[in-house]
């Protein structure tokens, strides 16, 4: 069972260990936060404008899983088509602006990191975007088409379907964003391990709880009630958790300290050998 007190104590120790880093006053933190939010908002506006130019193609892309089964969207309110165009443009703009927004997030948290930890900025950005797009692609290519077929054609075969823009867009976003965010699990574990809040041993010890949580999520997003299909959705998330354990081992302060000690020991040994040769 996860010990909340132990996690809080680790968090307190992490803050104390980083107390020697260059500090900022509360007003400086707020000013820095305001600047990063403004820059992110500007990039989002630019991305929104770029996505609006192609909003018709984006909507066709969004409808593709539904049109493949011979259905199309309907609307019940005059504003629905406009709202959909605005939503897909905003979502497309957020995806286009995400590298810059993530960079702003990194710049905001960078003062709380040691210099050697700041080299992770570009791997962090690349991995975050790649994992999110992988999760979103998994949802779009496998989960959503399967859900449309099973829910509309199989369970709804005795009824006249009328899939509205509002309902479909909510369903679409819940699957795509949900899987995209869930695929960020290794990134979350990386930061928790980097600050010493979790360890590979802790993650492995509690893997049974992780498996339970993964299957609960898979049961929620799985369109079919049979267990084999649910396993198809659960396996990628379990693999990500296992990868996260490896990431935690690599990023944990204890491992980095061990590497530094081995490096110093090797340097000391080389130094002793050079001194022996000179004698």
C-alpha positions in Angstrom: 0.0 0.0 0.0 1.2 3.5 -0.8 2.4 5.3 2.3 1.2 9.0 2.0 3.4 10.0 5.0 6.5 8.6 3.4 5.7 10.4 0.1 5.2 13.7 2.0 8.5 13.2 3.8 10.4 12.6 0.6 8.9 15.7 -0.9 10.0 17.7 2.1 13.5 16.3 1.9 13.6 17.2 -1.9 12.7 20.8 -1.1 15.3 21.0 1.6 18.0 19.6 -0.7 17.3 22.2 -3.3 17.3 25.1 -0.9 20.8 25.9 -2.0 19.7 26.7 -5.6 19.5 30.4 -6.6 16.3 31.7 -5.1 13.5 33.9 -6.4 11.2 36.1 -4.4 7.4 35.5 -4.6 6.9 38.5 -6.9 9.7 37.3 -9.2 8.0 33.9 -9.3 4.6 35.5 -10.1 6.2 37.8 -12.8 7.9 34.8 -14.3 4.7 32.8 -14.3 2.8 35.7 -15.9 5.5 36.0 -18.7 5.4 32.2 -19.5 1.6 32.2 -19.6 1.5 35.2 -21.9 4.1 33.7 -24.3 2.1 30.4 -24.3 -1.1 32.3 -25.0 0.5 34.2 -27.9 1.7 30.9 -29.4 -1.7 29.4 -29.0 -3.3 32.3 -30.8 -0.9 31.8 -33.7 -1.5 28.1 -33.8 -5.3 28.7 -33.7 -5.0 31.1 -36.7 -3.0 28.5 -38.7 -5.4 25.7 -37.8 -8.5 27.8 -38.7 -7.2 27.9 -42.3 -7.5 24.1 -42.5 -10.5 23.6 -40.2 -12.6 21.9 -43.0 -9.9 19.3 -43.5 -9.5 18.8 -39.8 -13.3 18.3 -39.4 -13.2 15.7 -42.2 -10.3 14.0 -40.4 -12.4 14.0 -37.2 -15.4 12.5 -38.9 -13.5 9.8 -40.7 -14.1 7.0 -38.1 -17.9 7.7 -38.4 -18.0 8.1 -42.2 -16.2 4.8 -42.6 -19.3 3.0 -41.1 -21.6 4.9 -43.4 -22.8 7.5 -40.9 -22.4 11.3 -40.7 -22.8 14.0 -38.1 -26.0 15.9 -37.6 -26.6 19.1 -35.6 -29.5 20.2 -33.5 -28.6 23.8 -33.0 -27.6 26.5 -35.6 -24.4 27.2 -33.7 -23.1 23.6 -33.6 -21.1 23.7 -36.9 -19.5 27.0 -35.9 -18.7 25.7 -32.4 -17.1 22.6 -33.9 -15.0 24.6 -36.3 -13.8 26.7 -33.3 -13.1 23.6 -31.2 -11.1 21.8 -33.8 -9.1 25.0 -34.6 -8.3 25.5 -30.9 -7.3 21.8 -30.6 -5.2 22.0 -33.7 -3.6 25.2 -32.6 -2.8 23.7 -29.2 -1.0 20.8 -30.9 0.9 23.1 -33.2 1.9 25.3 -30.3 2.7 22.5 -27.9 6.5 22.4 -28.4 6.7 26.2 -27.6 4.3 25.8 -24.6 6.3 22.9 -23.2 9.4 24.9 -23.6 7.8 27.7 -21.5 6.8 25.2 -18.9 10.4 24.0 -18.8 11.8 27.5 -18.5 9.5 28.1 -15.5 10.6 25.0 -13.6 14.2 25.2 -14.7 15.3 27.4 -11.7 14.3 24.5 -9.4 16.7 22.1 -11.2 20.4 21.6 -10.9 22.5 22.5 -13.9 23.1 18.9 -14.8 19.4 18.2 -14.8 18.6 21.0 -17.3 20.2 19.0 -20.1 16.9 17.0 -20.2 15.0 19.9 -21.8 15.1 18.6 -25.4 14.6 14.9 -24.6 11.8 15.9 -22.3 10.0 17.9 -25.1 10.6 15.3 -27.7 9.4 12.4 -25.5 6.4 14.3 -24.2 5.2 15.2 -27.7 6.0 11.7 -29.1 4.2 9.9 -26.3 1.1 12.1 -26.5 0.8 11.7 -30.3 1.3 8.0 -30.0 -1.5 7.7 -27.5 -3.7 10.0 -29.6 -2.9 7.9 -32.7 -3.7 4.7 -30.9 -7.1 6.1 -29.9 -7.8 7.4 -33.4 -6.7 4.3 -35.3 -7.9 1.6 -33.0 -10.1 2.6 -30.1 -12.4 5.1 -31.9 -13.2 3.1 -35.0 -13.8 0.0 -32.8 -16.1 2.0 -30.5 -18.1 3.4 -33.5 -18.6 0.0 -35.0 -19.6 -1.7 -31.8 -21.7 1.0 -30.3 -23.4 2.3 -33.5 -23.6 -0.8 -35.8 -23.8 -3.6 -33.3 -25.6 -2.3 -30.2 -27.5 0.3 -32.2 -28.6 -2.0 -35.1 -32.2 -2.0 -34.0 -32.4 1.8 -33.8 -32.1 4.8 -36.0 -28.8 6.5 -35.3 -28.5 10.3 -35.0 -25.0 11.2 -33.9 -24.9 14.9 -33.1 -21.9 17.1 -33.4 -21.8 17.9 -29.7 -22.0 14.3 -28.5 -19.5 13.0 -31.1 -16.9 15.8 -30.5 -17.1 15.2 -26.7 -16.7 11.4 -27.2 -13.9 12.0 -29.7 -12.0 14.3 -27.3 -12.5 12.1 -24.3 -10.8 9.1 -26.1 -8.1 11.0 -27.9 -7.1 13.3 -25.1 -7.5 10.6 -22.5 -5.2 8.2 -24.2 -2.8 10.9 -25.2 -2.5 12.0 -21.5 -2.4 8.4 -20.2 0.6 7.7 -22.5 2.5 10.5 -20.6 2.9 8.1 -17.7 6.7 7.6 -18.2 7.2 11.4 -18.2 5.3 11.7 -14.9 7.4 8.9 -13.4 10.5 10.6 -14.8 9.9 13.8 -12.8 8.7 12.0 -9.7 11.9 10.0 -9.8 14.1 13.0 -10.7 13.0 14.7 -7.5 13.3 11.5 -5.5 9.6 11.1 -4.8 9.4 7.6 -6.2 12.0 4.9 -6.7 12.2 1.9 -9.0 11.8 -0.3 -6.0 8.7 1.5 -4.9 7.1 1.3 -8.4 7.9 -2.4 -8.7 6.6 -3.1 -5.2 3.3 -1.5 -6.0 3.0 -2.9 -9.5 -0.2 -4.9 -8.6 -2.0 -1.6 -7.8 -0.8 -0.2 -11.1 -2.1 -3.2 -13.0 -5.5 -2.8 -11.2 -5.6 0.9 -12.1 -4.6 0.2 -15.8 -7.4 -2.4 -16.2 -9.9 -0.1 -14.6 -9.0 2.6 -17.2 -9.0 0.0 -20.0 -12.5 -1.2 -18.9 -13.8 2.4 -19.1 -12.4 3.2 -22.6 -12.9 -0.3 -24.1 -16.0 -0.3 -26.3 -16.4 -4.1 -26.1 -17.4 -6.0 -22.9 -15.2 -9.0 -23.7 -11.9 -9.4 -21.7 -9.7 -10.0 -24.7 -10.4 -6.6 -26.3 -9.9 -5.0 -22.9 -6.5 -6.6 -22.7 -5.6 -5.1 -26.0 -6.1 -1.6 -24.5 -4.5 -2.5 -21.2 -1.2 -3.9 -22.6 0.2 -0.7 -24.0 -0.4 1.1 -20.7 1.3 -1.7 -18.7 4.2 -1.6 -21.1 4.5 2.2 -20.4 4.5 1.5 -16.7 7.3 -1.0 -17.1 9.2 1.6 -19.2 8.5 4.1 -16.4 10.3 1.8 -13.9 13.3 1.8 -16.2 13.1 5.6 -16.5 12.8 5.9 -12.7 16.0 3.8 -12.3 17.8 6.0 -14.7 16.6 9.4 -13.3 16.6 8.6 -9.6 19.1 10.6 -7.5 20.5 7.4 -5.9 21.4 6.0 -9.4 22.9 9.3 -10.5 24.9 9.6 -7.2 26.2 6.0 -7.7 27.3 6.8 -11.3 29.1 9.9 -10.1 30.9 8.0 -7.3 32.0 5.3 -9.9 33.2 8.1 -12.2 35.2 9.7 -9.4 36.6 6.3 -8.4 37.8 5.7 -12.0 39.4 9.1 -12.2 41.1 8.6 -8.9 42.4 5.2 -10.1 43.7 6.7 -13.3 45.4 9.5 -11.3 47.1 6.9 -9.0 48.3 5.0 -12.1 49.8 8.1 -13.6 51.5 9.0 -10.4 52.9 5.5 -10.1 54.3 5.6 -13.6 56.0 9.0 -12.9 57.7 7.5 -9.9 
